[in-house]
Amino acid sequence: MSLTSIILNNIEVRDKLKSEFPRPEFNLVSKIKAVPLSTNYSLVGAAFDYLMRFYLEYHNKDVLIYRSSWVAESARKSLNFKLLKIGNNNIRIGSNRDKIVNAIDLFLIIDDGFIEAENNYKKFILSGKITSKLLISCLFLGKLDSFYRRRVIAENFETFDKSDVKDLKNLISIIEVEKFIVKRSLYINPSFGNGSALVGGADADLIIDDTLIDIKVTKELKLERKHLNQIIGYYSLSLIGGINTNPNLKMINSIGIYFARHGELWTFQ
């Protein structure tokens, strides 16, 4: 059971969060700057998580950067194990499981795509150039994420909507990098040791110095209670298990949400 489902399915937890952490003041005002170009909201959101983490890593090379392995890498290993076990037989994929493909053919597509994604990431870290290949690789990694988080095998790993590629380009173009300058340390995709283990695994987006930041690719610029609960949940897990593998590292003093379609970062102590 995930942190999200624990909060969603337990009214006592939600009531406790609401009473202990009243909704803070939220006064951000901004027009949407990157309008969605398709209805693939979940995929674009997952892909942008990767793209933004790569972007911040490039722009903060002179600080301590702690990188956890990609969620997509765990998904790849798990999915490839499943496909190799099926062997040269067919498998149903897609959200409705209505597309039939050969398991070995799909294995080769995923393996090639993942290697390409690693190469495009490495090229970006060296050059800082946002290329179409990098954006497509982020979408590929986003599709792998859907298997890890929802056990859904994407219908097409080898094709991508041009609108989603353009959407990612628009989203990354409105980041004001000065809002994300790191002074001491940057944690990319951090987890929370025994705290994460308690909820079946939990990983956040970023910790910049002492601020835990969640990325939201939503059309609405508003502080929704479910988003606040999620990031407070991460903070609580950090108090239980520390950061990554260090149980004594309890460094978070602020929380934040980056509203990617508005280019706005909200933080709260």
VOPA-765803 format. One record per residue (C-alpha): residue number from 1; residue in one letter; chain; x, y, z. Coordinates in pm, whole numbers. Layout:
[site NUM; A; A; [X; Y; Z]],
...
This chain:
[site 1; M; A; [0; 0; 0]],
[site 2; S; A; [140; 339; -100]],
[site 3; L; A; [150; 661; 100]],
[site 4; T; A; [-106; 810; -139]],
[site 5; S; A; [-352; 523; -94]],
[site 6; I; A; [-304; 522; 285]],
[site 7; I; A; [-403; 888; 300]],
[site 8; L; A; [-680; 853; 42]],
[site 9; N; A; [-842; 550; 203]],
[site 10; N; A; [-812; 645; 570]],
[site 11; I; A; [-1034; 925; 693]],
[site 12; E; A; [-867; 921; 1038]],
[site 13; V; A; [-530; 995; 878]],
[site 14; R; A; [-679; 1276; 668]],
[site 15; D; A; [-856; 1426; 971]],
[site 16; K; A; [-534; 1407; 1174]],
[site 17; L; A; [-336; 1584; 901]],
[site 18; K; A; [-605; 1849; 870]],
[site 19; S; A; [-609; 1921; 1246]],
[site 20; E; A; [-230; 1910; 1297]],
[site 21; F; A; [-143; 2093; 975]],
[site 22; P; A; [-405; 2359; 896]],
[site 23; R; A; [-399; 2486; 540]],
[site 24; P; A; [-131; 2760; 525]],
[site 25; E; A; [-167; 3092; 349]],
[site 26; F; A; [-142; 3057; -27]],
[site 27; N; A; [-122; 3379; -222]],
[site 28; L; A; [39; 3286; -553]],
[site 29; V; A; [-133; 3448; -850]],
[site 30; S; A; [-30; 3371; -1207]],
[site 31; K; A; [-177; 3290; -1545]],
[site 32; I; A; [-102; 2949; -1690]],
[site 33; K; A; [209; 2973; -1907]],
[site 34; A; A; [226; 2621; -2050]],
[site 35; V; A; [-120; 2504; -2153]],
[site 36; P; A; [-162; 2125; -2192]],
[site 37; L; A; [-141; 2021; -2556]],
[site 38; S; A; [-294; 1674; -2518]],
[site 39; T; A; [-496; 1473; -2268]],
[site 40; N; A; [-195; 1261; -2168]],
[site 41; Y; A; [-173; 1445; -1836]],
[site 42; S; A; [-27; 1163; -1626]],
[site 43; L; A; [239; 1073; -1883]],
[site 44; V; A; [352; 1433; -1935]],
[site 45; G; A; [363; 1484; -1559]],
[site 46; A; A; [583; 1178; -1505]],
[site 47; A; A; [808; 1273; -1798]],
[site 48; F; A; [849; 1628; -1671]],
[site 49; D; A; [957; 1499; -1329]],
[site 50; Y; A; [1256; 1339; -1500]],
[site 51; L; A; [1326; 1636; -1725]],
[site 52; M; A; [1321; 1886; -1440]],
[site 53; R; A; [1547; 1673; -1221]],
[site 54; F; A; [1796; 1646; -1510]],
[site 55; Y; A; [1771; 2022; -1563]],
[site 56; L; A; [1842; 2106; -1199]],
[site 57; E; A; [2128; 1859; -1189]],
[site 58; Y; A; [2290; 2033; -1487]],
[site 59; H; A; [2248; 2379; -1337]],
[site 60; N; A; [2386; 2284; -993]],
[site 61; K; A; [2702; 2092; -1079]],
[site 62; D; A; [2912; 2257; -808]],
[site 63; V; A; [2715; 2129; -509]],
[site 64; L; A; [2673; 1787; -351]],
[site 65; I; A; [2419; 1595; -558]],
[site 66; Y; A; [2267; 1277; -422]],
[site 67; R; A; [2100; 1073; -694]],
[site 68; S; A; [1873; 780; -624]],
[site 69; S; A; [1826; 529; -903]],
[site 70; W; A; [1547; 608; -1146]],
[site 71; V; A; [1209; 458; -1065]],
[site 72; A; A; [1201; 372; -1436]],
[site 73; E; A; [1510; 153; -1386]],
[site 74; S; A; [1332; -54; -1122]],
[site 75; A; A; [1031; -74; -1353]],
[site 76; R; A; [1249; -188; -1640]],
[site 77; K; A; [1406; -468; -1436]],
[site 78; S; A; [1070; -587; -1307]],
[site 79; L; A; [899; -567; -1646]],
[site 80; N; A; [1185; -735; -1831]],
[site 81; F; A; [1183; -1021; -1581]],
[site 82; K; A; [812; -1064; -1651]],
[site 83; L; A; [861; -1053; -2029]],
[site 84; L; A; [1152; -1298; -2032]],
[site 85; K; A; [948; -1537; -1820]],
[site 86; I; A; [670; -1528; -2083]],
[site 87; G; A; [931; -1582; -2353]],
[site 88; N; A; [838; -1603; -2719]],
[site 89; N; A; [465; -1584; -2644]],
[site 90; N; A; [212; -1303; -2662]],
[site 91; I; A; [112; -1065; -2383]],
[site 92; R; A; [-178; -824; -2347]],
[site 93; I; A; [-79; -463; -2279]],
[site 94; G; A; [-239; -120; -2250]],
[site 95; S; A; [-467; 21; -1983]],
[site 96; N; A; [-750; -201; -2109]],
[site 97; R; A; [-518; -491; -2198]],
[site 98; D; A; [-662; -488; -2547]],
[site 99; K; A; [-336; -487; -2747]],
[site 100; I; A; [-148; -813; -2804]],
[site 101; V; A; [228; -814; -2865]],
[site 102; N; A; [512; -1063; -2855]],
[site 103; A; A; [684; -1051; -2516]],
[site 104; I; A; [1039; -1080; -2655]],
[site 105; D; A; [974; -805; -2912]],
[site 106; L; A; [852; -579; -2632]],
[site 107; F; A; [1154; -669; -2419]],
[site 108; L; A; [1389; -556; -2699]],
[site 109; I; A; [1197; -229; -2750]],
[site 110; I; A; [1216; -148; -2377]],
[site 111; D; A; [1583; -243; -2351]],
[site 112; D; A; [1681; -29; -2651]],
[site 113; G; A; [1469; 262; -2527]],
[site 114; F; A; [1623; 254; -2181]],
[site 115; I; A; [1979; 249; -2314]],
[site 116; E; A; [1891; 542; -2541]],
[site 117; A; A; [1744; 730; -2244]],
[site 118; E; A; [2062; 680; -2042]],
[site 119; N; A; [2273; 807; -2331]],
[site 120; N; A; [2054; 1114; -2387]],
[site 121; Y; A; [2066; 1194; -2015]],
[site 122; K; A; [2447; 1177; -2013]],
[site 123; K; A; [2469; 1399; -2322]],
[site 124; F; A; [2242; 1658; -2160]],
[site 125; I; A; [2442; 1665; -1835]],
[site 126; L; A; [2749; 1750; -2042]],
[site 127; S; A; [2593; 2000; -2284]],
[site 128; G; A; [2277; 2138; -2122]],
[site 129; K; A; [2101; 2122; -2460]],
[site 130; I; A; [1730; 2031; -2456]],
[site 131; T; A; [1695; 1810; -2764]],
[site 132; S; A; [1392; 1629; -2906]],
[site 133; K; A; [1569; 1301; -2833]],
[site 134; L; A; [1598; 1394; -2466]],
[site 135; L; A; [1230; 1490; -2446]],
[site 136; I; A; [1126; 1163; -2612]],
[site 137; S; A; [1345; 970; -2368]],
[site 138; C; A; [1173; 1144; -2075]],
[site 139; L; A; [837; 1034; -2214]],
[site 140; F; A; [972; 681; -2246]],
[site 141; L; A; [1083; 688; -1880]],
[site 142; G; A; [740; 822; -1787]],
[site 143; K; A; [579; 519; -1954]],
[site 144; L; A; [800; 288; -1751]],
[site 145; D; A; [691; 474; -1437]],
[site 146; S; A; [330; 380; -1506]],
[site 147; F; A; [425; 15; -1482]],
[site 148; Y; A; [607; 64; -1153]],
[site 149; R; A; [333; 270; -988]],
[site 150; R; A; [17; 124; -1145]],
[site 151; R; A; [133; -205; -1302]],
[site 152; V; A; [8; -83; -1639]],
[site 153; I; A; [220; -177; -1942]],
[site 154; A; A; [205; 117; -2182]],
[site 155; E; A; [42; 42; -2516]],
[site 156; N; A; [320; 195; -2728]],
[site 157; F; A; [675; 227; -2594]],
[site 158; E; A; [815; 304; -2937]],
[site 159; T; A; [585; 591; -3042]],
[site 160; F; A; [517; 934; -2892]],
[site 161; D; A; [265; 1213; -2945]],
[site 162; K; A; [437; 1518; -3096]],
[site 163; S; A; [212; 1735; -2881]],
[site 164; D; A; [357; 1579; -2565]],
[site 165; V; A; [710; 1647; -2687]],
[site 166; K; A; [618; 2011; -2749]],
[site 167; D; A; [441; 2029; -2412]],
[site 168; L; A; [758; 1919; -2231]],
[site 169; K; A; [961; 2177; -2424]],
[site 170; N; A; [716; 2450; -2318]],
[site 171; L; A; [725; 2339; -1955]],
[site 172; I; A; [1103; 2340; -1930]],
[site 173; S; A; [1128; 2675; -2109]],
[site 174; I; A; [938; 2863; -1836]],
[site 175; I; A; [1152; 2747; -1542]],
[site 176; E; A; [1327; 3035; -1370]],
[site 177; V; A; [1647; 2859; -1274]],
[site 178; E; A; [1732; 3120; -1009]],
[site 179; K; A; [1441; 2982; -802]],
[site 180; F; A; [1627; 2652; -779]],
[site 181; I; A; [1986; 2752; -710]],
[site 182; V; A; [2127; 2508; -455]],
[site 183; K; A; [2363; 2633; -183]],
[site 184; R; A; [2472; 2307; -21]],
[site 185; S; A; [2306; 1989; -141]],
[site 186; L; A; [2055; 1858; -392]],
[site 187; Y; A; [1872; 1530; -337]],
[site 188; I; A; [1714; 1392; -653]],
[site 189; N; A; [1427; 1146; -608]],
[site 190; P; A; [1500; 1095; -234]],
[site 191; S; A; [1346; 817; -28]],
[site 192; F; A; [1306; 793; 348]],
[site 193; G; A; [1464; 470; 470]],
[site 194; N; A; [1244; 279; 714]],
[site 195; G; A; [979; 548; 671]],
[site 196; S; A; [940; 459; 304]],
[site 197; A; A; [945; 87; 386]],
[site 198; L; A; [647; 132; 620]],
[site 199; V; A; [426; 240; 329]],
[site 200; G; A; [551; -5; 68]],
[site 201; G; A; [800; 242; -77]],
[site 202; A; A; [780; 620; -112]],
[site 203; D; A; [1001; 861; -300]],
[site 204; A; A; [979; 1239; -334]],
[site 205; D; A; [1090; 1465; -620]],
[site 206; L; A; [1354; 1695; -473]],
[site 207; I; A; [1520; 1821; -160]],
[site 208; I; A; [1706; 2147; -216]],
[site 209; D; A; [1917; 2227; 90]],
[site 210; D; A; [1651; 2195; 365]],
[site 211; T; A; [1338; 2230; 146]],
[site 212; L; A; [1136; 1930; 30]],
[site 213; I; A; [977; 2010; -309]],
[site 214; D; A; [701; 1827; -493]],
[site 215; I; A; [645; 1891; -865]],
[site 216; K; A; [286; 1931; -984]],
[site 217; V; A; [200; 1957; -1354]],
[site 218; T; A; [-154; 2074; -1292]],
[site 219; K; A; [-366; 2331; -1476]],
[site 220; E; A; [-489; 2488; -1151]],
[site 221; L; A; [-273; 2719; -942]],
[site 222; K; A; [-418; 2630; -606]],
[site 223; L; A; [-311; 2448; -293]],
[site 224; E; A; [-522; 2135; -287]],
[site 225; R; A; [-551; 1953; 42]],
[site 226; K; A; [-448; 1621; -117]],
[site 227; H; A; [-124; 1777; -244]],
[site 228; L; A; [-52; 1929; 96]],
[site 229; N; A; [-122; 1595; 265]],
[site 230; Q; A; [113; 1417; 28]],
[site 231; I; A; [412; 1640; 94]],
[site 232; I; A; [347; 1647; 469]],
[site 233; G; A; [337; 1268; 445]],
[site 234; Y; A; [683; 1267; 289]],
[site 235; Y; A; [807; 1503; 560]],
[site 236; S; A; [666; 1273; 829]],
[site 237; L; A; [837; 970; 673]],
[site 238; S; A; [1167; 1162; 677]],
[site 239; L; A; [1129; 1209; 1054]],
[site 240; I; A; [1086; 833; 1088]],
[site 241; G; A; [1356; 709; 852]],
[site 242; G; A; [1580; 1001; 763]],
[site 243; I; A; [1686; 1067; 403]],
[site 244; N; A; [1783; 784; 170]],
[site 245; T; A; [1995; 540; 372]],
[site 246; N; A; [2088; 779; 654]],
[site 247; P; A; [1837; 742; 941]],
[site 248; N; A; [1994; 1035; 1129]],
[site 249; L; A; [1958; 1283; 844]],
[site 250; K; A; [1647; 1482; 935]],
[site 251; M; A; [1717; 1809; 759]],
[site 252; I; A; [1384; 1927; 620]],
[site 253; N; A; [1268; 2264; 755]],
[site 254; S; A; [1045; 2378; 467]],
[site 255; I; A; [811; 2220; 216]],
[site 256; G; A; [737; 2344; -133]],
[site 257; I; A; [532; 2275; -444]],
[site 258; Y; A; [645; 2374; -792]],
[site 259; F; A; [347; 2445; -1019]],
[site 260; A; A; [511; 2357; -1348]],
[site 261; R; A; [247; 2498; -1584]],
[site 262; H; A; [267; 2836; -1414]],
[site 263; G; A; [641; 2842; -1342]],
[site 264; E; A; [567; 2921; -976]],
[site 265; L; A; [734; 2781; -665]],
[site 266; W; A; [545; 2797; -335]],
[site 267; T; A; [730; 2726; -10]],
[site 268; F; A; [623; 2711; 353]],
[site 269; Q; A; [826; 2671; 671]],
